[in-house]
Amino acid sequence: MGHPLINFRAMVKLLFFFIVLLHGLIHLMGFAKAFNYAEISQLTQPISKAAGALWGLTALLFGVAAGLFIFKQEKWWMWALPAVLLSQFLIFTSWQDAKFGTVANLIAVAGIVTGFGQWSFNRMAAGETEALLTQKKVAPVLVSQEKTAALPPIVQTWLRRSGVAGKPAVSTIRLEQTGEMRTTPDGKWMPVEAEQYFTVDPPGFVWLADVRMMPSVYLAGRDKYTDGRGHMLIKALSLVTVADAKGPETDQGTLLRFLGETVWFPSAILSDYIDWEPLDATSAKATMSWGGVTASGVFHFKENGDFQSFEADRYYDRNGTSTLERWYIEAKEWRDFDGVRLPAACEVTWKLEEGDFTWYRLEVTDVNYNLP
């Protein structure tokens, strides 16, 4: 069974579809009356043939909008907007008979505003993703014994265990995630669906998330790391900005995020911008420098080479004030994707003085390497 919020959202979308479709069909009454196709007792005011044609056109526009909406076509609102404007004009001309149609138009307007926000946000995200993936790519090197010889022994074991040793390094990556997150230690868990794109040389990513706060209310999130700079943007219903983080602290945080998430594309650790230092038999320190920003984190592994956890000091926002706190990623499950063994389920935790705050539980559901 699906998550109850997602199921409820589907019901709301279906209800909205029927409201728009029925509202459009009702406009056919004005068309039929104007051209004497039927006796419409509910319409007592006369309707000219010119006005009748507009009633028919409005019905057509609503019908197309409803069809595009139910088939998840983002531009459905472009058909619904002129339909609502025409509809309300016609309602004003036949106010006595049609005034209650204004309620349906107000419902449609709410959907149009949300649809526009989603379309606008997705256009921005698509443009940023395309810009990331169309950067000049460097030919991948082979993950050879010669290339890995200088790495700490446990890191070499990890590369062999993950299945990338002896294969070409990857240059671009796309992965899909599902999971749940919360914004406060005692907050409720919210279902998340996300996709993320990476490039290795230069290092960068775009993370896109759909977070369900409550039925029919969602957050659209985009975290970005390009040209050594980070930017987190979160909008309610894809429209209202609730977070817009950028600056040195965000740059450091997104660099660390990229470094920690190389566990999903291990060959990237051979990049010149990452230096390694052995700590003990099962852990090593990695330091990444890019775009004038340098930060370090510690990777922990099992004796067999499976990645176990990553921890680093990352900036944590406390009501507008950032403090360095321990940021911890722990693997819970491992799985093979296209011949590469990866941590498929992880938890992300802030280890704060007042106690651990696990805020994100995720599962990687699909991974694609070297995108065309």
C-alpha positions in Angstrom: 0.0 0.0 0.0 1.2 3.5 -0.7 1.7 6.3 1.8 -1.6 7.7 3.0 -0.6 11.3 2.2 0.3 10.3 -1.4 -3.0 8.3 -1.7 -5.0 11.3 -0.4 -3.1 13.6 -2.9 -4.2 11.3 -5.7 -7.8 11.6 -4.6 -7.6 15.4 -4.4 -6.1 15.5 -7.9 -8.9 13.2 -9.2 -11.5 15.4 -7.6 -10.0 18.6 -9.1 -10.0 16.9 -12.5 -13.7 16.1 -12.2 -14.5 19.7 -11.0 -12.7 21.2 -14.0 -14.2 18.8 -16.5 -17.7 19.1 -15.1 -17.4 22.9 -15.0 -16.3 22.8 -18.6 -19.2 20.6 -19.7 -21.7 22.9 -18.0 -20.6 25.7 -20.4 -22.1 23.6 -23.2 -25.5 24.5 -21.8 -24.9 28.1 -23.0 -23.7 26.9 -26.4 -26.8 24.6 -26.8 -29.2 27.4 -25.8 -27.6 30.0 -28.1 -27.9 27.6 -31.1 -31.3 26.1 -30.1 -29.9 22.6 -29.8 -31.8 22.1 -26.5 -34.2 23.7 -24.2 -32.2 24.8 -21.1 -34.6 25.8 -18.4 -31.8 26.7 -16.0 -30.7 29.5 -18.3 -33.5 32.1 -18.3 -31.5 35.0 -19.9 -31.1 35.2 -23.7 -27.7 34.2 -25.2 -26.6 35.4 -28.6 -24.9 33.1 -31.0 -21.7 35.0 -30.6 -21.9 34.5 -26.9 -22.9 30.9 -27.4 -19.7 30.3 -29.4 -17.7 31.7 -26.5 -19.5 29.3 -24.1 -18.6 26.4 -26.5 -15.0 27.6 -26.7 -14.7 27.8 -22.9 -16.0 24.2 -22.6 -13.3 23.1 -25.1 -10.6 24.9 -23.2 -11.6 23.4 -19.9 -11.9 20.0 -21.5 -8.4 20.2 -22.9 -7.0 21.5 -19.6 -8.6 18.7 -17.6 -7.2 16.1 -20.0 -3.7 17.5 -19.9 -4.0 17.7 -16.1 -5.0 14.1 -15.5 -2.2 12.9 -17.9 0.3 15.0 -15.9 1.2 17.5 -18.6 2.7 20.5 -16.8 1.3 23.0 -19.3 -2.3 22.2 -18.6 -2.6 25.5 -16.7 -1.9 27.4 -20.0 -5.3 26.1 -21.3 -7.1 26.6 -18.0 -6.1 30.2 -17.6 -8.0 31.6 -20.7 -10.8 29.2 -19.9 -11.3 30.7 -16.5 -11.1 34.3 -17.8 -13.6 33.6 -20.6 -15.8 31.7 -18.1 -15.9 34.5 -15.6 -16.7 37.0 -18.3 -19.6 34.9 -19.5 -20.8 34.4 -15.9 -20.9 38.2 -15.5 -23.0 38.5 -18.6 -25.4 35.9 -17.3 -25.0 36.6 -13.6 -28.5 35.7 -12.5 -28.3 32.2 -14.0 -24.5 31.4 -13.8 -23.2 33.2 -10.7 -22.4 30.0 -8.8 -19.9 29.1 -11.5 -17.6 31.6 -9.9 -17.0 29.1 -7.1 -15.7 26.5 -9.6 -13.6 29.2 -11.3 -12.0 30.1 -7.9 -11.1 26.4 -7.4 -9.6 26.3 -10.9 -7.6 29.5 -10.2 -6.1 27.9 -7.1 -5.0 24.9 -9.3 -3.7 27.3 -12.0 -1.5 29.2 -9.5 -0.1 25.9 -8.2 0.4 24.5 -11.7 2.2 27.7 -12.8 4.5 27.5 -9.8 5.3 23.8 -10.4 6.0 24.5 -14.1 8.2 27.5 -13.3 10.2 25.7 -10.7 10.7 22.6 -12.9 11.8 24.8 -15.8 14.4 26.4 -13.6 15.5 23.0 -12.3 15.7 21.5 -15.8 17.8 24.5 -17.0 20.3 24.1 -14.1 20.5 20.3 -14.7 21.2 20.7 -18.4 23.8 23.4 -17.6 25.5 21.0 -15.1 25.5 18.0 -17.5 26.6 19.9 -20.6 29.8 21.1 -19.1 33.0 20.1 -20.9 33.7 16.5 -19.8 37.1 15.0 -19.3 37.8 11.5 -20.6 37.5 9.1 -17.6 40.6 7.3 -16.4 40.8 3.7 -15.5 40.5 2.7 -11.9 43.8 0.8 -12.1 46.1 -0.6 -9.4 48.6 2.1 -10.3 46.0 4.9 -9.8 44.9 3.5 -6.4 48.3 2.5 -5.0 48.7 5.7 -3.0 45.3 5.5 -1.3 44.9 4.2 2.3 44.7 0.4 2.3 41.0 0.4 3.5 40.0 2.8 0.7 41.6 0.4 -1.8 39.6 -2.4 -0.2 36.5 -0.3 -0.6 37.1 0.3 -4.3 37.6 -3.5 -4.9 34.5 -4.3 -2.8 32.4 -1.8 -4.6 33.3 -3.3 -7.9 34.8 -0.3 -9.6 38.4 -1.5 -9.6 39.6 -2.2 -13.1 36.8 -0.2 -14.7 36.7 3.3 -16.2 35.8 6.0 -13.8 32.4 7.6 -14.2 31.9 11.2 -15.2 28.1 11.8 -14.8 25.6 10.2 -12.5 21.8 10.2 -12.0 20.2 8.6 -9.1 16.6 8.4 -7.7 15.7 8.4 -4.0 12.7 7.8 -1.8 12.5 8.4 1.9 11.3 10.7 4.6 12.6 13.8 6.4 11.7 16.1 9.2 12.8 19.7 10.0 12.9 19.5 13.8 14.0 16.8 16.2 10.4 16.2 17.4 8.8 17.0 14.0 6.7 14.6 12.0 8.3 12.6 9.2 7.3 13.7 5.7 7.6 11.5 2.6 10.2 12.5 0.0 10.8 11.6 -3.6 14.0 12.9 -5.1 16.4 12.7 -8.1 20.0 13.9 -8.2 22.5 14.6 -10.9 26.3 14.7 -10.4 29.3 15.5 -12.5 32.8 14.5 -11.3 35.1 16.8 -13.3 34.2 19.5 -12.4 32.5 18.4 -9.2 28.9 19.4 -9.0 25.4 18.3 -8.3 21.7 19.3 -8.6 19.3 17.6 -6.1 15.6 17.9 -6.7 13.1 16.8 -4.1 9.3 16.7 -3.6 8.5 16.7 0.1 4.9 16.1 1.2 4.0 18.2 4.2 0.3 17.3 4.4 -2.4 16.3 1.9 -2.1 18.5 -1.2 0.6 20.7 0.4 4.2 20.0 -0.6 7.6 21.6 -0.6 9.7 21.7 -3.8 13.4 21.6 -2.9 16.5 22.1 -4.9 20.1 21.9 -3.6 22.8 22.8 -6.0 26.6 22.8 -6.0 28.3 24.3 -9.1 31.4 26.2 -9.7 32.4 25.6 -6.1 29.3 27.4 -4.8 26.2 26.0 -3.1 22.6 27.2 -3.1 19.6 25.6 -1.3 16.2 26.7 -2.4 12.9 25.5 -0.9 9.5 26.7 -2.0 6.1 25.7 -0.7 3.8 24.6 -3.5 6.8 25.6 -5.8 5.7 29.2 -5.3 6.4 30.6 -1.8 10.1 30.7 -0.8 10.6 29.2 2.6 14.4 28.8 2.4 17.0 30.4 0.2 20.5 29.6 1.6 23.7 30.7 -0.1 27.1 32.0 1.0 30.3 30.7 2.5 28.6 28.3 5.0 26.4 26.9 2.2 29.5 26.5 -0.1 31.2 24.5 2.6 28.2 22.4 3.3 27.5 21.5 -0.3 31.2 20.6 -0.9 31.0 18.2 2.1 27.8 16.8 0.7 29.4 16.1 -2.6 32.4 14.5 -0.8 30.2 12.3 1.4 28.0 11.3 -1.5 30.9 10.0 -3.6 30.0 6.7 -1.9 27.4 6.4 -4.8 30.1 6.8 -7.4 33.3 5.6 -5.7 35.7 6.2 -8.7 35.4 9.9 -8.1 37.7 9.6 -5.1 40.6 9.4 -7.5 40.0 13.1 -8.5 42.9 15.5 -8.0 40.8 17.7 -5.7 40.5 15.0 -3.1 43.5 14.0 -0.8 43.5 11.0 1.5 45.1 10.3 4.8 44.9 6.9 6.6 43.7 7.0 10.2 43.4 3.4 11.3 42.7 0.0 9.8 39.0 0.8 8.9 38.9 4.6 8.5 40.5 7.4 6.4 40.3 11.2 6.2 39.4 12.8 2.9 40.1 16.5 2.2 38.4 18.2 -0.7 39.5 21.5 -2.2 37.6 23.3 -4.9 36.7 26.8 -5.8 38.7 28.3 -3.0 36.9 26.1 -0.4 38.5 23.3 1.6 36.8 20.9 4.0 37.5 17.4 5.4 35.5 14.4 6.5 36.2 10.9 7.8 35.0 7.7 6.0 34.5 4.6 8.1 34.4 1.1 6.5 33.7 -2.4 7.6 36.7 -4.8 7.4 35.3 -6.2 4.2 35.4 -2.8 2.5 31.7 -1.9 2.7 31.2 1.8 3.4 29.8 2.3 6.9 29.6 6.0 7.7 30.9 9.5 6.9 31.2 12.3 9.4 32.4 15.9 9.1 31.9 19.3 10.8 29.3 21.1 8.7 27.5 24.4 9.3 24.1 23.9 10.9 21.5 26.7 10.8 20.1 27.8 14.2 17.4 30.4 13.3 19.7 32.4 11.1 23.0 31.7 13.0 25.3 29.0 11.7 27.4 26.8 14.0 29.8 24.0 13.1 28.2 20.7 14.1 29.0 17.1 13.5 27.2 15.8 10.4 26.9 12.0 10.1 25.8 9.7 7.3 25.3 6.0 8.2 24.7 3.2 5.7 22.0 0.7 6.7 21.7 -1.5 3.6 23.9 -2.3 0.5 22.8 -3.3 -3.0 24.3 -3.7 -6.4 23.5 -1.2 -9.1 24.8 -1.9 -12.6 27.5 -4.0 -11.1 28.5 -1.5 -8.4 27.9 -2.3 -4.7 26.6 0.9 -3.0 25.0 1.9 0.2 21.3 1.8 -0.8 19.7 2.9 2.4 21.2 5.7 4.6 20.3 7.9 7.6 21.6 11.5 7.9 22.0 12.8 11.4 23.1 16.0 13.1 25.0 15.1 16.3 24.2 18.1 18.4 25.1 19.0 22.0 21.4 18.6 22.9 21.2 15.2 21.3 21.2 13.4 17.9 18.8 14.8 15.3 18.2 12.2 12.5 16.5 14.3 9.9 16.7 12.2 6.7 16.2 8.6 5.9 16.7 7.7 2.3 16.7 4.8 0.0 18.4 4.8 -3.4 16.1 3.1 -5.9 18.0 3.6 -9.2 21.4 4.7 -10.4 22.6 5.5 -14.0 26.2 6.2 -14.8 27.8 8.1 -17.8 24.6 9.8 -19.0 24.5 10.4 -22.8 
